[in-house]
Amino acid sequence: MNPWSIFASAGAAAAAGIAAWGAVAPSSELYGPTVRHTISPKKIALTFDDGPNPAVTPQLLDLLDRYSARATFFLIGKFVRECPGLVREMSARGHLLGNHTETHANLFLQSRVGIRSELERCQAAIAAATGGPPRWMRPPYGYRSPLLGGEARRAGIAGVVMWSKICWDWKPQPPQRLIERLASVARADRPHGDIVVLHDGDHRALGGDRQHVVAALEHWLPRWRDAGNEFVTIESAAGSPAGL
């Protein structure tokens, strides 16, 4: 066996592994800077993906209002077009809206033209509903590609948002499971605060069951507030488009 072929195969496998890590890992900045935590352990950025969802989002808005909590909602363009009134209400209540693509596409598998279309169509949908396009985006599944940064800037997007805490909440489940996963949020032994990923919608269709998310936040919001934490949007958490 030719030893050089072994080295070449090993090198190709290593390169593929690095590329995959760069595309998926929340902490990776191989394909450009991201925002993945807040500037203080006492600042929590609650983020919600895959909405708007008329079955759940209005309940979340009322719950967030109860605790003077501002959040960031990463919206799917095709759902924005179906629920423009709900999107306007989200913005009017002081929440930040972000781009989560037009169809919840895996951007790692998209061409440059495909990424551009996904971002621009979602930008246009949110702008039509609220009067202005969003400045931040989150890639579906967290998947990025080397093309994303340039296309995001072209679409007028200031930065890509990842997370420090993901809660595996995108399927219906007993609320207690999600309550337990959220117990590690806002730990005082870390220099930065959490950006928490939750879901108010289901990317497959409107009306997804996310009652466990509402129930878990009903448990944690008063506890986080009483512990002296502040609920901030990504705009407040990031400080600058280059991230933290």
RONUVO-252940 format. One line per field, with one value per atom (N, C-alpha, C, O): residue number from 1; atom name; x, y, z. Coordinates in steps of 0.05 Angstrom, whole numbers, m for minus. Layout:
# residues N
i = (NUM	...);
at = (CA	...);
px = (X	...);
py = (Y	...);
pz = (Z	...);
# end
This chain:
# residues 244
i = (1	1	1	1	2	2	2	2	3	3	3	3	4	4	4	4	5	5	5	5	6	6	6	6	7	7	7	7	8	8	8	8	9	9	9	9	10	10	10	10	11	11	11	11	12	12	12	12	13	13	13	13	14	14	14	14	15	15	15	15	16	16	16	16	17	17	17	17	18	18	18	18	19	19	19	19	20	20	20	20	21	21	21	21	22	22	22	22	23	23	23	23	24	24	24	24	25	25	25	25	26	26	26	26	27	27	27	27	28	28	28	28	29	29	29	29	30	30	30	30	31	31	31	31	32	32	32	32	33	33	33	33	34	34	34	34	35	35	35	35	36	36	36	36	37	37	37	37	38	38	38	38	39	39	39	39	40	40	40	40	41	41	41	41	42	42	42	42	43	43	43	43	44	44	44	44	45	45	45	45	46	46	46	46	47	47	47	47	48	48	48	48	49	49	49	49	50	50	50	50	51	51	51	51	52	52	52	52	53	53	53	53	54	54	54	54	55	55	55	55	56	56	56	56	57	57	57	57	58	58	58	58	59	59	59	59	60	60	60	60	61	61	61	61	62	62	62	62	63	63	63	63	64	64	64	64	65	65	65	65	66	66	66	66	67	67	67	67	68	68	68	68	69	69	69	69	70	70	70	70	71	71	71	71	72	72	72	72	73	73	73	73	74	74	74	74	75	75	75	75	76	76	76	76	77	77	77	77	78	78	78	78	79	79	79	79	80	80	80	80	81	81	81	81	82	82	82	82	83	83	83	83	84	84	84	84	85	85	85	85	86	86	86	86	87	87	87	87	88	88	88	88	89	89	89	89	90	90	90	90	91	91	91	91	92	92	92	92	93	93	93	93	94	94	94	94	95	95	95	95	96	96	96	96	97	97	97	97	98	98	98	98	99	99	99	99	100	100	100	100	101	101	101	101	102	102	102	102	103	103	103	103	104	104	104	104	105	105	105	105	106	106	106	106	107	107	107	107	108	108	108	108	109	109	109	109	110	110	110	110	111	111	111	111	112	112	112	112	113	113	113	113	114	114	114	114	115	115	115	115	116	116	116	116	117	117	117	117	118	118	118	118	119	119	119	119	120	120	120	120	121	121	121	121	122	122	122	122	123	123	123	123	124	124	124	124	125	125	125	125	126	126	126	126	127	127	127	127	128	128	128	128	129	129	129	129	130	130	130	130	131	131	131	131	132	132	132	132	133	133	133	133	134	134	134	134	135	135	135	135	136	136	136	136	137	137	137	137	138	138	138	138	139	139	139	139	140	140	140	140	141	141	141	141	142	142	142	142	143	143	143	143	144	144	144	144	145	145	145	145	146	146	146	146	147	147	147	147	148	148	148	148	149	149	149	149	150	150	150	150	151	151	151	151	152	152	152	152	153	153	153	153	154	154	154	154	155	155	155	155	156	156	156	156	157	157	157	157	158	158	158	158	159	159	159	159	160	160	160	160	161	161	161	161	162	162	162	162	163	163	163	163	164	164	164	164	165	165	165	165	166	166	166	166	167	167	167	167	168	168	168	168	169	169	169	169	170	170	170	170	171	171	171	171	172	172	172	172	173	173	173	173	174	174	174	174	175	175	175	175	176	176	176	176	177	177	177	177	178	178	178	178	179	179	179	179	180	180	180	180	181	181	181	181	182	182	182	182	183	183	183	183	184	184	184	184	185	185	185	185	186	186	186	186	187	187	187	187	188	188	188	188	189	189	189	189	190	190	190	190	191	191	191	191	192	192	192	192	193	193	193	193	194	194	194	194	195	195	195	195	196	196	196	196	197	197	197	197	198	198	198	198	199	199	199	199	200	200	200	200	201	201	201	201	202	202	202	202	203	203	203	203	204	204	204	204	205	205	205	205	206	206	206	206	207	207	207	207	208	208	208	208	209	209	209	209	210	210	210	210	211	211	211	211	212	212	212	212	213	213	213	213	214	214	214	214	215	215	215	215	216	216	216	216	217	217	217	217	218	218	218	218	219	219	219	219	220	220	220	220	221	221	221	221	222	222	222	222	223	223	223	223	224	224	224	224	225	225	225	225	226	226	226	226	227	227	227	227	228	228	228	228	229	229	229	229	230	230	230	230	231	231	231	231	232	232	232	232	233	233	233	233	234	234	234	234	235	235	235	235	236	236	236	236	237	237	237	237	238	238	238	238	239	239	239	239	240	240	240	240	241	241	241	241	242	242	242	242	243	243	243	243	244	244	244	244);
at = (N	CA	C	O	N	CA	C	O	N	CA	C	O	N	CA	C	O	N	CA	C	O	N	CA	C	O	N	CA	C	O	N	CA	C	O	N	CA	C	O	N	CA	C	O	N	CA	C	O	N	CA	C	O	N	CA	C	O	N	CA	C	O	N	CA	C	O	N	CA	C	O	N	CA	C	O	N	CA	C	O	N	CA	C	O	N	CA	C	O	N	CA	C	O	N	CA	C	O	N	CA	C	O	N	CA	C	O	N	CA	C	O	N	CA	C	O	N	CA	C	O	N	CA	C	O	N	CA	C	O	N	CA	C	O	N	CA	C	O	N	CA	C	O	N	CA	C	O	N	CA	C	O	N	CA	C	O	N	CA	C	O	N	CA	C	O	N	CA	C	O	N	CA	C	O	N	CA	C	O	N	CA	C	O	N	CA	C	O	N	CA	C	O	N	CA	C	O	N	CA	C	O	N	CA	C	O	N	CA	C	O	N	CA	C	O	N	CA	C	O	N	CA	C	O	N	CA	C	O	N	CA	C	O	N	CA	C	O	N	CA	C	O	N	CA	C	O	N	CA	C	O	N	CA	C	O	N	CA	C	O	N	CA	C	O	N	CA	C	O	N	CA	C	O	N	CA	C	O	N	CA	C	O	N	CA	C	O	N	CA	C	O	N	CA	C	O	N	CA	C	O	N	CA	C	O	N	CA	C	O	N	CA	C	O	N	CA	C	O	N	CA	C	O	N	CA	C	O	N	CA	C	O	N	CA	C	O	N	CA	C	O	N	CA	C	O	N	CA	C	O	N	CA	C	O	N	CA	C	O	N	CA	C	O	N	CA	C	O	N	CA	C	O	N	CA	C	O	N	CA	C	O	N	CA	C	O	N	CA	C	O	N	CA	C	O	N	CA	C	O	N	CA	C	O	N	CA	C	O	N	CA	C	O	N	CA	C	O	N	CA	C	O	N	CA	C	O	N	CA	C	O	N	CA	C	O	N	CA	C	O	N	CA	C	O	N	CA	C	O	N	CA	C	O	N	CA	C	O	N	CA	C	O	N	CA	C	O	N	CA	C	O	N	CA	C	O	N	CA	C	O	N	CA	C	O	N	CA	C	O	N	CA	C	O	N	CA	C	O	N	CA	C	O	N	CA	C	O	N	CA	C	O	N	CA	C	O	N	CA	C	O	N	CA	C	O	N	CA	C	O	N	CA	C	O	N	CA	C	O	N	CA	C	O	N	CA	C	O	N	CA	C	O	N	CA	C	O	N	CA	C	O	N	CA	C	O	N	CA	C	O	N	CA	C	O	N	CA	C	O	N	CA	C	O	N	CA	C	O	N	CA	C	O	N	CA	C	O	N	CA	C	O	N	CA	C	O	N	CA	C	O	N	CA	C	O	N	CA	C	O	N	CA	C	O	N	CA	C	O	N	CA	C	O	N	CA	C	O	N	CA	C	O	N	CA	C	O	N	CA	C	O	N	CA	C	O	N	CA	C	O	N	CA	C	O	N	CA	C	O	N	CA	C	O	N	CA	C	O	N	CA	C	O	N	CA	C	O	N	CA	C	O	N	CA	C	O	N	CA	C	O	N	CA	C	O	N	CA	C	O	N	CA	C	O	N	CA	C	O	N	CA	C	O	N	CA	C	O	N	CA	C	O	N	CA	C	O	N	CA	C	O	N	CA	C	O	N	CA	C	O	N	CA	C	O	N	CA	C	O	N	CA	C	O	N	CA	C	O	N	CA	C	O	N	CA	C	O	N	CA	C	O	N	CA	C	O	N	CA	C	O	N	CA	C	O	N	CA	C	O	N	CA	C	O	N	CA	C	O	N	CA	C	O	N	CA	C	O	N	CA	C	O	N	CA	C	O	N	CA	C	O	N	CA	C	O	N	CA	C	O	N	CA	C	O	N	CA	C	O	N	CA	C	O	N	CA	C	O	N	CA	C	O	N	CA	C	O	N	CA	C	O	N	CA	C	O	N	CA	C	O	N	CA	C	O	N	CA	C	O	N	CA	C	O	N	CA	C	O	N	CA	C	O	N	CA	C	O	N	CA	C	O	N	CA	C	O	N	CA	C	O	N	CA	C	O	N	CA	C	O	N	CA	C	O	N	CA	C	O	N	CA	C	O	N	CA	C	O	N	CA	C	O	N	CA	C	O	N	CA	C	O	N	CA	C	O	N	CA	C	O	N	CA	C	O	N	CA	C	O	N	CA	C	O	N	CA	C	O	N	CA	C	O	N	CA	C	O	N	CA	C	O	N	CA	C	O	N	CA	C	O	N	CA	C	O	N	CA	C	O	N	CA	C	O	N	CA	C	O	N	CA	C	O	N	CA	C	O	N	CA	C	O	N	CA	C	O	N	CA	C	O	N	CA	C	O	N	CA	C	O	N	CA	C	O	N	CA	C	O	N	CA	C	O	N	CA	C	O	N	CA	C	O	N	CA	C	O	N	CA	C	O	N	CA	C	O);
px = (17	0	18	37	11	26	21	m2	42	37	28	13	35	26	m5	m17	m16	m45	m59	m81	m46	m57	m57	m77	m34	m32	m53	m65	m56	m75	m103	m119	m110	m137	m141	m163	m121	m123	m126	m142	m111	m113	m141	m152	m151	m178	m199	m217	m196	m216	m214	m234	m189	m186	m198	m211	m193	m204	m235	m247	m246	m275	m286	m307	m271	m280	m279	m297	m258	m256	m279	m291	m284	m305	m332	m348	m337	m363	m365	m386	m343	m343	m348	m364	m335	m339	m368	m377	m381	m409	m429	m450	m423	m444	m439	m458	m414	m409	m417	m408	m433	m441	m417	m419	m395	m372	m354	m335	m358	m341	m344	m366	m321	m321	m304	m294	m302	m286	m297	m282	m324	m336	m345	m363	m334	m341	m349	m357	m349	m355	m385	m402	m391	m418	m422	m402	m447	m454	m464	m483	m453	m461	m464	m471	m460	m466	m469	m463	m479	m482	m458	m440	m457	m433	m432	m411	m453	m453	m469	m489	m460	m475	m503	m520	m508	m534	m552	m575	m543	m559	m566	m548	m591	m601	m614	m632	m606	m619	m636	m626	m662	m681	m686	m694	m682	m688	m707	m706	m724	m744	m742	m742	m741	m739	m765	m782	m767	m787	m815	m833	m819	m845	m847	m830	m868	m888	m907	m911	m920	m938	m963	m961	m985	m1009	m1020	m1035	m1011	m1020	m1006	m1016	m982	m965	m954	m952	m945	m931	m947	m935	m973	m988	m986	m985	m987	m984	m956	m953	m936	m909	m906	m893	m919	m918	m930	m919	m952	m965	m948	m945	m936	m919	m894	m886	m881	m858	m865	m849	m888	m897	m900	m893	m909	m914	m889	m889	m866	m841	m822	m798	m834	m818	m794	m772	m797	m776	m777	m798	m754	m752	m737	m718	m745	m734	m728	m735	m715	m710	m723	m720	m739	m753	m741	m741	m730	m719	m741	m749	m751	m776	m770	m751	m788	m788	m805	m828	m794	m807	m834	m853	m837	m863	m885	m908	m878	m898	m903	m925	m883	m887	m909	m926	m908	m928	m956	m976	m958	m984	m995	m1019	m977	m985	m973	m960	m977	m963	m973	m957	m998	m1008	m995	m989	m990	m977	m948	m937	m935	m907	m906	m888	m925	m926	m929	m917	m946	m950	m925	m918	m910	m885	m866	m853	m864	m846	m857	m841	m883	m894	m891	m890	m889	m885	m856	m849	m839	m811	m792	m769	m801	m783	m768	m777	m744	m727	m734	m738	m736	m742	m717	m702	m713	m690	m697	m720	m679	m682	m675	m652	m693	m688	m692	m699	m688	m691	m721	m739	m725	m752	m765	m789	m751	m764	m751	m758	m733	m718	m699	m697	m685	m667	m641	m632	m629	m602	m582	m578	m571	m555	m528	m515	m519	m494	m496	m476	m520	m524	m533	m537	m536	m546	m523	m501	m529	m511	m511	m528	m494	m494	m521	m532	m531	m557	m579	m598	m578	m598	m597	m618	m573	m571	m582	m596	m575	m584	m614	m626	m626	m656	m669	m688	m658	m669	m668	m687	m646	m642	m659	m673	m657	m671	m701	m714	m712	m741	m751	m772	m736	m744	m741	m758	m719	m716	m740	m751	m748	m770	m797	m813	m801	m826	m828	m849	m806	m807	m809	m824	m796	m797	m826	m836	m839	m866	m885	m905	m880	m898	m893	m912	m868	m861	m851	m849	m844	m833	m803	m792	m789	m760	m749	m762	m727	m715	m699	m690	m696	m680	m650	m641	m635	m606	m591	m566	m605	m591	m605	m628	m589	m601	m590	m568	m605	m595	m599	m622	m579	m582	m597	m592	m616	m631	m612	m592	m618	m602	m574	m558	m569	m542	m522	m498	m531	m512	m504	m520	m477	m466	m449	m441	m442	m423	m405	m410	m383	m365	m378	m368	m401	m415	m433	m442	m440	m461	m454	m470	m430	m423	m426	m438	m416	m418	m446	m454	m462	m490	m506	m525	m500	m514	m508	m526	m483	m476	m490	m500	m491	m505	m534	m546	m547	m575	m580	m602	m558	m561	m562	m571	m552	m552	m526	m504	m528	m504	m488	m464	m502	m488	m504	m528	m489	m500	m501	m481	m523	m528	m529	m545	m512	m513	m524	m544	m512	m523	m502	m482	m508	m492	m508	m497	m535	m552	m574	m590	m574	m596	m611	m599	m637	m654	m669	m685	m665	m678	m708	m720	m720	m748	m766	m790	m755	m770	m790	m802	m793	m814	m831	m821	m857	m874	m863	m854	m864	m852	m864	m875	m860	m869	m854	m829	m867	m853	m830	m810	m832	m811	m784	m763	m784	m758	m744	m720	m760	m748	m741	m721	m757	m751	m723	m707	m718	m693	m670	m648	m673	m652	m645	m622	m664	m660	m647	m641	m643	m633	m604	m596	m589	m561	m559	m536	m581	m580	m573	m582	m558	m551	m534	m539	m516	m497	m478	m467	m473	m456	m426	m410	m418	m390	m378	m356	m392	m382	m380	m396	m361	m357	m378	m381	m393	m413	m440	m442	m460	m488	m497	m483	m519	m529	m546	m563	m542	m562	m575	m563	m601	m616	m634	m648	m632	m649	m674	m672	m697	m722	m738	m729	m761	m777	m806	m819	m816	m845	m860	m885	m846	m858	m847	m828	m859	m850	m845	m863	m820	m814	m829	m830	m842	m856	m884	m894	m896	m923	m931	m920	m949	m960	m976	m986	m978	m995	m981	m994	m954	m940	m944	m948	m944	m948	m922	m903	m922	m900	m909	m897	m930	m940	m920	m920	m902	m881	m862	m851	m858	m841	m854	m841	m879	m894	m893	m888	m898	m899	m871	m870	m850	m823	m816	m803	m824	m817	m835	m826	m859	m875	m862	m864	m847	m832	m807	m802	m791	m765	m765	m748	m782	m781	m781	m764	m800	m799	m774	m765	m764	m740	m716	m699	m713	m690	m692	m672	m716	m719	m712	m698	m723	m718	m689	m680	m674	m645	m629	m604	m642	m628	m619	m602	m630	m622	m639	m661	m627	m640	m644	m627	m667	m674	m669	m681	m650	m642	m646	m647	m648	m648	m620	m600	m618	m591	m578	m553	m593	m582	m567	m545	m579	m567	m544	m524	m548	m528	m502	m480	m504	m481	m462	m438	m473	m455	m444	m442	m435	m424	m429	m431	m432	m437	m416	m421	m392	m370	m373	m358	m393	m397	m381	m372	m377	m364	m339	m326);
py = (m24	0	25	27	44	69	86	94	92	108	136	148	146	174	174	194	152	152	151	162	138	138	166	176	180	208	226	243	222	239	234	253	209	202	214	225	211	222	252	264	265	294	303	323	288	295	292	308	270	266	288	297	296	317	343	358	350	374	374	394	350	348	351	364	341	344	372	381	387	415	431	449	425	439	434	453	409	403	417	427	417	431	461	473	472	501	507	529	489	493	491	504	474	466	476	484	475	481	510	528	514	541	560	584	548	565	571	586	558	561	589	599	600	625	620	639	595	589	603	612	606	619	648	658	660	688	691	671	715	721	716	719	708	704	716	722	720	728	703	691	696	671	673	653	697	701	731	747	738	766	776	760	802	813	810	817	800	797	773	766	758	735	741	724	767	776	785	794	782	789	764	750	758	735	744	761	732	738	713	693	716	695	698	720	677	678	656	634	662	642	639	658	614	608	596	586	599	585	597	585	620	633	652	651	668	670	646	633	641	618	628	632	632	643	625	634	600	582	586	579	598	600	628	638	642	667	688	701	691	710	704	723	679	672	680	690	675	683	713	723	728	757	767	785	756	764	756	771	732	723	741	748	747	765	792	804	803	829	828	848	806	804	808	818	801	803	824	824	842	863	852	863	829	815	821	818	830	833	810	800	801	777	783	804	763	765	741	718	747	726	724	743	700	695	682	659	697	690	678	684	660	647	664	669	672	691	682	698	657	648	649	653	647	649	679	686	696	725	734	750	724	733	723	736	701	692	706	706	717	729	757	762	775	801	817	832	814	829	820	837	794	784	794	800	795	805	834	842	850	878	881	898	864	865	857	870	838	830	854	859	868	891	913	926	918	940	935	955	910	904	906	900	914	919	896	897	876	853	857	871	846	848	825	802	831	811	805	823	779	771	753	742	749	733	704	699	686	657	643	620	658	650	649	649	646	645	619	618	596	570	551	528	561	545	526	502	536	520	515	531	492	486	502	494	523	541	529	538	509	496	482	479	474	459	478	468	503	522	534	538	541	556	585	593	601	630	642	658	635	646	636	652	611	601	615	622	620	635	663	673	676	703	704	722	686	685	681	694	662	656	680	686	694	717	741	754	747	771	769	788	745	742	745	756	735	738	767	778	781	809	825	842	819	833	828	847	803	797	812	823	813	827	857	871	868	896	904	925	887	893	893	908	876	875	897	907	906	924	951	970	953	978	979	998	959	958	930	913	924	897	892	912	868	861	864	864	867	871	845	844	825	801	776	777	755	730	707	708	685	659	638	635	623	603	579	570	569	545	522	517	508	486	496	479	521	532	526	531	517	509	534	548	538	560	549	526	567	560	583	605	580	602	625	647	620	640	657	679	649	662	691	709	695	722	743	764	738	757	762	785	741	744	758	773	753	767	797	813	805	833	845	868	831	841	846	865	830	833	855	860	868	888	878	892	854	841	847	844	855	864	840	842	818	796	770	770	749	722	714	717	704	698	668	654	658	630	629	643	614	611	599	589	602	588	566	548	566	546	538	555	513	502	481	466	480	466	442	430	436	412	412	392	435	439	438	444	429	432	409	408	391	371	373	380	367	367	348	326	357	341	351	373	336	346	371	371	392	416	412	426	392	388	382	390	369	364	390	393	408	434	451	465	450	464	455	472	429	419	428	434	428	437	466	474	482	511	518	541	498	503	514	527	509	518	546	557	559	586	606	602	627	648	639	648	621	612	635	647	640	662	657	675	632	625	629	620	643	647	677	693	685	714	726	750	709	720	708	689	721	711	694	693	681	662	675	692	665	668	641	621	641	616	612	630	588	582	567	546	578	565	567	580	554	554	560	548	581	587	575	576	566	555	528	518	517	492	498	507	495	503	488	497	466	451	462	459	475	486	505	502	523	539	522	501	531	518	497	481	496	475	477	499	454	453	460	445	483	492	501	519	488	495	489	501	469	463	487	491	502	526	547	559	552	571	563	579	537	528	530	538	523	525	554	559	572	600	612	629	602	610	602	616	580	572	589	599	594	606	637	649	650	679	693	710	686	699	693	710	669	661	675	685	677	692	721	734	733	761	766	785	749	753	749	758	735	731	755	754	775	799	799	815	781	780	800	807	808	826	811	796	815	802	822	843	815	834	822	797	839	830	826	834	814	810	837	839	857	883	893	904	890	898	880	888	854	834	836	832	842	840	864	860	888	911	920	944	901	907	883	861	888	867	845	823	851	831	810	791	813	793	799	822	779	783	766	767);
pz = (0	0	0	15	m17	m19	6	11	22	46	40	57	17	10	6	12	m4	m7	20	23	40	67	78	90	75	85	71	83	45	30	39	42	44	54	81	87	98	125	125	140	107	105	95	104	75	65	87	89	103	124	145	155	152	171	161	176	136	124	124	130	118	118	147	151	166	194	203	217	195	202	189	201	164	150	163	166	171	184	211	218	226	252	248	262	228	222	215	220	202	193	215	214	235	254	282	296	292	320	327	314	348	356	362	357	372	379	355	358	333	310	297	294	290	273	248	237	240	216	192	174	190	167	173	159	194	200	229	242	239	267	272	255	297	305	333	347	341	368	382	372	405	418	448	461	460	488	493	475	517	524	539	546	545	557	587	599	599	628	636	624	657	666	676	680	681	691	668	672	643	620	604	594	602	588	562	562	540	514	507	498	510	502	472	464	457	428	421	432	402	393	363	348	354	326	314	329	288	271	272	260	284	283	259	241	259	280	279	258	302	305	320	344	306	319	341	358	342	363	390	411	389	413	417	440	396	399	415	432	411	428	458	474	465	494	504	526	488	496	499	517	481	483	509	522	516	542	565	584	564	586	589	611	567	567	578	593	570	580	611	624	621	650	666	688	654	669	656	660	640	627	612	613	599	586	556	543	545	516	504	516	481	469	440	429	427	398	384	393	363	349	321	305	314	287	271	276	251	237	210	196	202	175	157	163	134	117	107	106	100	89	111	104	136	158	164	172	160	164	145	152	120	100	107	99	122	130	155	160	171	196	200	220	181	184	208	220	215	239	264	281	267	291	291	313	268	267	275	290	266	274	304	317	316	345	360	380	350	363	364	385	342	341	358	372	358	374	403	419	412	440	449	472	431	438	434	444	420	414	388	370	387	363	344	352	318	298	282	275	276	261	238	237	220	195	201	210	195	198	171	170	150	122	113	130	88	76	82	88	80	82	103	104	119	138	124	131	104	88	102	118	96	106	88	65	99	82	75	56	89	83	55	41	48	23	0	m22	6	m15	m31	m21	m55	m72	m63	m46	m74	m68	m75	m59	m98	m106	m87	m81	m78	m60	m33	m23	m22	3	0	17	m22	m27	m28	m16	m42	m44	m16	m9	m1	25	44	58	44	61	51	67	26	15	17	22	12	13	41	46	61	89	97	111	89	94	84	98	59	47	62	65	71	84	111	117	126	152	147	162	127	121	113	121	97	89	113	113	133	156	176	189	179	201	191	207	166	156	154	143	164	162	164	177	151	151	176	189	184	208	203	181	225	224	231	228	241	251	238	231	236	226	241	253	241	252	231	221	224	203	214	236	199	208	215	201	236	247	256	265	254	260	238	242	215	193	177	166	175	160	137	137	119	98	93	103	79	73	58	58	46	30	47	38	71	86	94	90	104	113	92	97	68	46	38	33	36	28	50	44	75	97	95	97	91	89	65	66	43	19	24	12	41	48	69	77	78	99	127	145	131	157	172	160	197	212	223	226	230	242	243	239	248	250	279	294	288	317	321	308	339	347	375	381	393	420	439	430	465	485	498	512	495	507	488	480	481	464	481	496	478	497	486	500	461	449	453	462	447	453	429	430	405	381	376	355	395	394	419	440	417	441	462	455	487	509	535	536	557	583	590	587	601	608	627	626	644	664	652	663	629	615	608	612	597	588	613	613	633	658	669	677	668	678	660	671	634	616	620	616	627	630	657	662	674	701	700	719	679	678	666	665	659	648	670	693	664	682	706	729	701	722	728	710	753	761	758	761	752	751	723	718	705	678	672	683	656	651	632	632	618	599	605	620	594	597	574	553	577	557	536	541	511	490	488	482	494	497	472	464	460	437	446	459	440	444	418	399	417	392	399	415	385	387	363	363	343	320	311	323	290	278	249	234	239	212	191	168	198	178	172	149	191	187	210	232	204	225	245	238	270	290	306	319	305	320	350	361	363	392	407	406	420	435	464	476	474	500	522	543	517	537	540	562	519	521	538	555	534	550	580	597	585	613	626	649	611	623	629	650	612	618	640	655	643	666	692	712	691	715	719	741	697	700	700	714	685	683	711	716	728	755	771	786	768	783	773	788	747	735	743	750	741	748	777	784	795	824	831	852	814	819	809	810	798	789	761	753	744	716	700	707	677	658	632	623	620	594	572	571	554	533	505	502	486	458	448	461	424	412	406	409	399	394	419	417	442	467	475	486	470	478	462	473	437	419	423	423	424	427	400	395	384	357	339	348	313	294	294	285	303	302	323	324	341	362	387	391	403	429	432	453);
# end
